[in-house]
């Protein structure tokens, strides 16, 4: 595969908390236009990997490059979208749904300029995509967990990024919301976007994703779902969960 096909390249990445490594010697190449799940047991370093790629955590060693190896996060930040875990957000922050989604436009606007008419229209379109257009004036703190997750997804969509990172976007949402999020993720893939999703439900990996990375402190395997998502790799990743693994592959 040619180098120019990669959206994200991670080389020799090690991350430690209080001198204890939580990710060790990570080498990972994510091709453009893939819908990729990052899976592994609790404590495997999935969220840490996302944050390190985004530059939210400083690694001990290693480098992360985006979009043909052409730049780091600080250079290409307007091309990178991020949906954090819902329980990591301060939902008491005094902002309306529209305010939150407009934040996705600030990379193009800057923090000083007022939103343009086209930014307002983009906000309306993205809220319609996630089924939240009727809640534009509602305070974000007044929404349910699933509604809040939809709003943060809309904010990422408004950014019109090339690469999206999403940390457990299905956590705490109902089945209808999960289905609607999956439709949006597949639409992004069809547009040539790259989407990297921390995911915990092994049974839906082959249904939702075309690429998967299995990690447990190290990368166990990464590649097309049909090639690497099999019992041998899952056993290496999850160790003692043989009965569970047999039910999903």
N, C-alpha and C positions, 0 to 999 in steps of 0.2 A: 504493500500500500504506500502510495506516495505521501511524502511529508505534508504536502500542501492540503491533504484531505483532513487534517486534524484540527478540531476545534479547541481542544485542551491537551496539553502535554505536561505531565508531572514527572520530574526526574529526581531520584534519590532523596525523596522527602521523608524526613523524620521529625516528629513532633513529640514533645515531652511536657508533662506537667510535674513540677517539683522534682525534676531530674529523672522521672519515671517515663520511659517512652510509651506513648499511646498509639503512635503510628510509626512503623519501622521500615525504612528503606523502600518507600513507595515509588514504583515506576508505573505510569499509567498513561495510555494514549487513547483519547476519546475522539472517534471520527466525527466529522461534521454531519449534521442531519440525522443524528441518532436520538432515539428516546431510550435513555439508559437508566436502569435501576441500580442503586447501590444497596446491597443487602449483606447482612451479617448479624450475629447475635448481639444482644445488649452488651455495651462496653467494647464493641469491636473497633470503634473509631469512625463510624460512618459520618456523624455530624462534625467531628473534628476534621475529617478529610475535606468536607465541603467548606468549612470555615478557613482551613489553611489554603485551599485553592482560591478562595475569595480575598485572601489577605487579611482576614479578621483575626487570625492567629499567626504568630511568627514562628516559623519552623526552626528547629535546631540546624538542620541542613536541608539543602534541596532548592529546586526552582520550579516555578509554574509559569507556563507560557500559553497564550491564547491566540487562536485564529492564525493558523499557519506559522506559529512560532514567532509572530510579529510583535508581541508586546506583553507587558505584565498588566496585572489588574489595575494598577494606578494609572496606566496610560489608556487602557481600553474600557474603563469602568462604565462608560455610557453604553457599551455593547454587551454588558453582563447584567442580567436580571437575577434577583434573589427573593425567594419566598421563605422566610424563616419558620421554624416551628411556632405554632400558635401560642404555646405556653411560655415562649421567650419574649413575648411582646407586652408592653405596658398598655393594656386596653383602656386604662383610665385617662389616657392622653386626650385632651379636649379637642377633638377634630371630628368633622363630619365624614361620611363615606366619600363624598366628592373630594374633600380636602385630601384624604389619604390617597385616592387614585391619582389626583393631580401631582402628587409627589413623584410619580413615575415620569413626569414630564420635566422635572427640574434639571435633569442632566443636560437637556437641550436648551432649556430656558435660562438656567442660572437661578440663584436664590433671590435675586433682586428684582428681576423683571416680572411684570404681571402676566398671568396666563393669557394667551391669545385666544381668539375665537376658535381656531382649529384645535387648540389644546382642550378646550371645553367640549368640543364635539368628539374628540378622541376619547375623553373621559366617559361621555355618554355611551359611546359605542362599546367600550370595554365593559362598562357596567351591564349593558344589555347582554353581552356575551356570557356573563356569569349569572345572569338572572337577578341582578340587584339594582336595576334602574329605578325602581320605586322607592329605594331606600337612600337616595343620594343626599338628602338633607338630614338623615338620621345620624345621631352621635354613634361613633364606632363602639362605644362601651355598651350601647343598648342592644346590640346584635347578639344572636346566638353564636356558638363556636363555629358552626358550619358557615354561617353568613360572614363572620369575620374572615374566615379562610378564603371565601370567595372574593372578598374585597381586596385582600392582599394579593391574590392571584390577578385581579384586575389591575392593581398598581403595577405589577410586573409586566403585564401585557401592554400597558400604556407606555412603558419605557421603550417598546419596540426594539428589544435587544436581539442579539444574534445567538447568545448562549444563556440558558436559564438554569439556575440551581434552585431546587425546591426540597426543603427538609420536611419529610413526612406530610405532604399536603393532604393526605386522606385521613390523618389522625383526628378523631373526634367528629367526623362528619357522617351524615346519614347516607344511605345507599343511593338516593337520588342525586345528592351533591357529588358523591364519588363518581357516579356515571357521567355527570356533566363535566367534571374536571378531566376525566379520561378523554372525553371528546375534544376538549380544548387542547390537551397535550398532543393528541394525534394531529390536530389541525396545525399546531406549531411545527411538528415534524414535517408535515406535508408542505409547509412553507420553506423548508430547508433549515429551520432552526435546530439547534442542539439543546436537548433538555436532559438534565441530570437530576434524578429524583432519589432521595433516601426513602427506602420502602421496606416494610416489615412483613407484608403478607406474601409468603412464598407461592401460594396457590394462584395468585393473580399475575405473577411475573410473566409467564408465557402469554398471557392474554393482553396485558397492557403494554409490554415493552418489547423492543427488538434487540436490545443490547443489555448486558448485565455485567456488573463487577461485584464479585464476592470478596469480602474482606474480613479478616479477623486479625487486627493489628498489622498484618501484611496483606498484600493482594494475593488471594488464593487463585483466582482466575478472572479473566476479563475478555469478553468477546460476544459474538452473536449468541442470543439465547439458545438457539437450537444446537449450538456447539458446546457451550460451557455449562449450561444449566442442567446438570445431570447428577445422579446420586453420588458418584465418587467425589466430585468437587464440593457438593453440599456437605458430605460427611467430613471432609477436611475443614470446612468452614464452621460447621455447627457441632462437630465431634459426636456427642452422645445422643443426638436426636434422630436415631435411625428410623423409628416407626413413623415419626412426623414426616421425614424426608421421603419415605416410600409413598406417602399419600399425595405428594405434589409433583412427582416426576414420573 
